[in-house]
Structures are given as structure tokens and as C-alpha cells.
Amino acid sequence: QRVVQGDVVADGSATDQGELALGRNVLVGFMPWGGYNFEDAILVSERLVKDDRYTSIHIEEFEIQARDTKLGKEDITRDIPNVSDEALKDLDESGIVRIGAKVKAGDILVGKITPKGETQLTPEEKLLRAIFGEKAGDVRDTSLTVPPGIEGTVVDVKVFSRRGIDKDERAKSIEEEEVGLVEKDFQDESVIVEMERDQKLKNLLVGKNLVQELVDETKQVLGRKGQKIERGWLDGLDWDALTKVKVKEDDGLGGAVRKIAEKAEEEAEILKTIREEKVARLRRGDDLPPGVIKMVKVYVAVKRKLSVGDKMAGRHGNKGVVSRILPEEDMPYLPDGTPVEMVLNPLGVPSRMNVGQILETHLGWAARALGLWIASPVFDGATEGEIKTLLREAKLPTSGKTLLYDGRTGKPFHQEVTVGQIYMLKLAHLVDDKMHARSIGPYSLVTQQPLGGKAQFGGQRFGEMEVWALEAYGSAHTLQEMLTVKSDDVEGRNRIYEAIVKGENFLEPGTPESFNVLVKELQSLALDVELIQRNGKGKA
């Protein structure tokens, strides 16, 4: 197929026929529905989920590095202390997860052990070391595991090794695979160069007459003297035979043939050089940051269906959050029985003045009925009159409204409802990425309070205004917990943890660390502040 400048050669995941295509056309109705589209919330039909209309695939990258530490080299291996065979079932002999493995939160992707510092051993540990060997005691498990909220399939693994270090089996197999791909590309490109060379020569020879009989190596006659050269006959000849074809040299044909052959040879040499460079780069090893011996990257594909809490938007800044996914049979339906796929709140339009979404609804309804593809430019879009004309053509009400029936009762709603097609997108703010819970976790070194944010596996901030709320309700015990054992009272934290483990239920709060920080801050201002305890002993 001939292509010219501007033709679409291939579509990506976000384009269709060369146009940006990130969402779906959806049949929407603008009406309140049981409070489920209050405050920009969106009511969605289960049909959209069932048909995978908004199902997306996300590729998550996880990385681990093996370093040369003061205590010794870290090692990427399958031999991890105190880990069951079940947990290692998807790892290969190099300790790296296999491609195609289904993984969930907590699963090991890459096994890694790190040398421990020399510790004083108890007699029992010494005995165990003597019986079972050194291995388990002097290393700790620092493997790369799947973080919470991720569940998917491993689609790719990349292993980078420092130059001059022996590669493991997995790195060698990945290298051979990549070398194979380079070779395949080289072969394909060489064939294209040869085909182009042959084609150019054939174009020069077509329509001319042979001035000499053409024979192959076996003395078999391929062409008679005086024969007119035709395209079909040339297609049956290889390059060697083509170069032996003799025609009347009245137009510098010999020189042209030489030029074609030389250009093809030049291109073949360039391809060979590129191939050799790529293979050498693969064999050579990688430039890694200082102190890093090996680096492994694992790519996990995660499938995300549309779910409650996901953020969606139209083309007019009309964003909202999915509040409920309703069975198809309960959705409001048109007089012909077609259920709408999404219900939006009409109150989201007047105050924001983005009337474009309503015009899009009307135009989309008419266009879908007429089977038209419509482009509506930004400053020169379809006018109200044009939209009405199209609605008339489609035999739809010119008001753009129709009677809808309640899917739960079958009764019509009191008012007519604006219905039509809108282009809706699923945004990259997915509830699965934001969902987070913590019981115990990391604490800040200075304040001893829990860290914040999902990335640090942090806690929820109980701020000033939240404290006022509890004070207003008089929730003294809840407030005391929040300010002490659930935050920065280190001793109280440990005591309540022990109590919970034993199944007891008591609260014995101590002094929050933030108080000690405040005292130290005041002391740094040359103020003599100290805490006088009941027993008379002073404590700074």
C-alpha cells in the first residue's frame, strides 16, 4: 500500500485513526437519582463495567539494587533465610520472578539478602550456628516485594549488571533474547534493502529488449535475444540474474546499475555496523551508579476495572467521582427500553456555566441516531439551530429532552430529562491507588509521630480542627488516645501494644515526645524550663 505524508500508519493505545481517543461515548441523562449524584457524584450502569468500557491496564515498574556495602556485598538470590518454598515458587534459580507470574501484595519479586553487622550471639544461637552453618545468621532478607494495592501479572524483567562482573543465568538468557531480536531486525532490514535495490533495477529494465541470451549457472535459458522485458518475467529473476541482463546501452544503464548496487552495499554495511554496535553494547554490561553491583527492574501489568471512587470527567471540566455502580435493570430507561449508561447531576451545569456539555449531549444524541461522525471545532462549533436541524432529521425531540422511566418501578419520572451522548474519560486518579490503611508503621525520628502519606506507609493526620471537634463533643478518652498512644507517646505505645497482644484492655498514657521537643526548644532559647514530677524529682 502506498502511503503519503499525513497518512496514519499505526494507532497507539491513545489514538484512533490518528485522532486522540482517551474516553468513550456514553448515553447520559441529566437528573438527580436518589442522592447518588449529589455534589458532582456520578451514577454509573453496571453495563459499562461488564463490557470493560472503562477497564484500563497500568504497567507498574519496581526496581531493586544490589550494593557493595561496608559489611559485604548484597546478593540477589533464591536462597533467602526463613522464607517458605511456597513464597519462592515463582522465582527462578537467580532469585528473579518469572515472566507471566500472577502476583499480589506481599509476594516476592526479587530475592535479596544483605549482610548483617556483627552481633553478640547467645550460647543457644552459637549452638544453632554450629549445627546449621553460618548462612542464616549473618544475613537479613531485604527482598523486593509487591506493595499493598497491587495485583497483576509480571510482563517484563530487566537485569542490569556492572561491567566486568559475571552475569547470572537470568541476565544471560535476557541478553541472548535481546541479541536474537537485534539479529531479527538486521535480517528484516537487509531484506528490505535488497528488495528496494531489485525494484529499482527492474524499473530501469522494464520495456527494454534483451540484446543477448540470458542463461543461469546450469546453462538453462532464462530469456531469448530480442525478447521484450516484462515485469512478470523480471519478478522471477534473482539479483545475480538481473545484473546479467544485457540491453542496449543508449541511456547509461550500466552506470545506473553500478550506482544502485553500490548504494545497496553502503546501506548493508551501515546496517551491519549498527547490529555489531548493538550486540557489543548488550554483551558489554551496564553503567550503574557508584556502589551498585546489579539492578533489576520488574514490570507488573495491573488491570483496573471502573469502580466506586474512581474519578471521571467530560470534555468541559465536568469532573466527578463514581458514587455507585447500579445494575442495568435499575437504571432509568428511554421510551424504547434503552437504559441510560450514566446519570449526571443537572446542578453541575448552571453555576459553572459550562453549557458546552449540554450542547454536546444534544449533538451526540442526534449524531448517534443518524450514524454521523461530527467534528465541532472550539470557536466554530455547531450552532443551536444546526443542532435542532439534526435532531429533527433524526426524528428526536428538538428540546433534546425525553420522558424517562424509573428502572426500579417502571413508572415515568415527573419531568422530561435531557438525554444524549457525551464523551466521558476515566482519569488517572483511581481509588485503588489512593486506598490506604495503617495499624503500626514508621515514625519520624525527631517528633516520634507517624509519618504521613501512602508512599511512606504513614498515618492519617489528626489536625488542630479535628482536635477542636473532639473537644466540642467532649470525647476526652478518644482525644487522649489521639494525642498520646496513637501518636508520639513512645512508652505508652509499647505498653498498649503489649496489652492488645495479651488481649487486655487498658490505657496508660505517658508524656508525648512532642512535649520533650518543646522543652528542648525552649531550653535552646536559654530558658530554664524543666518538668517537675510528683515524686519531687526534676526531669528535663
FENHUTA-V656001 format. One record per run of one state. SS is the DSSP state (alpha for helix, beta for strand, coil for the rest). FROM is the first residue (numbers start at 1). TO is the last residue. If there is no record, write none. Layout:
{{SS FROM TO} {SS FROM TO}}
//
This chain:
{{coil 1 14} {beta 15 16} {coil 17 18} {beta 19 20} {coil 21 23} {beta 24 30} {coil 31 37} {alpha 38 40} {beta 41 45} {alpha 46 50} {coil 51 55} {beta 56 69} {coil 70 71} {beta 72 73} {coil 74 74} {beta 75 76} {coil 77 90} {beta 91 91} {coil 92 95} {beta 96 97} {coil 98 101} {beta 102 103} {coil 104 107} {beta 108 110} {coil 111 111} {beta 112 115} {coil 116 122} {alpha 123 132} {coil 133 138} {beta 139 141} {coil 142 143} {beta 144 145} {coil 146 151} {beta 152 162} {coil 163 168} {alpha 169 205} {coil 206 208} {beta 209 210} {coil 211 213} {beta 214 215} {coil 216 220} {beta 221 223} {coil 224 227} {beta 228 228} {coil 229 230} {alpha 231 235} {coil 236 238} {alpha 239 244} {coil 245 246} {beta 247 247} {coil 248 252} {alpha 253 284} {coil 285 285} {beta 286 286} {coil 287 291} {beta 292 304} {coil 305 310} {beta 311 313} {coil 314 318} {beta 319 326} {coil 327 327} {alpha 328 330} {coil 331 332} {beta 333 333} {coil 334 338} {beta 339 339} {coil 340 341} {beta 342 344} {coil 345 346} {alpha 347 350} {coil 351 355} {alpha 356 370} {coil 371 383} {alpha 384 393} {coil 394 400} {beta 401 402} {coil 403 404} {beta 405 405} {coil 406 411} {beta 412 412} {coil 413 416} {beta 417 426} {coil 427 430} {alpha 431 434} {coil 435 442} {beta 443 443} {coil 444 449} {beta 450 450} {coil 451 451} {beta 452 452} {coil 453 458} {beta 459 459} {coil 460 463} {alpha 464 473} {coil 474 475} {alpha 476 483} {coil 484 489} {alpha 490 502} {coil 503 512} {alpha 513 524} {coil 525 530} {beta 531 532} {coil 533 537} {beta 538 539} {coil 540 540}}
//
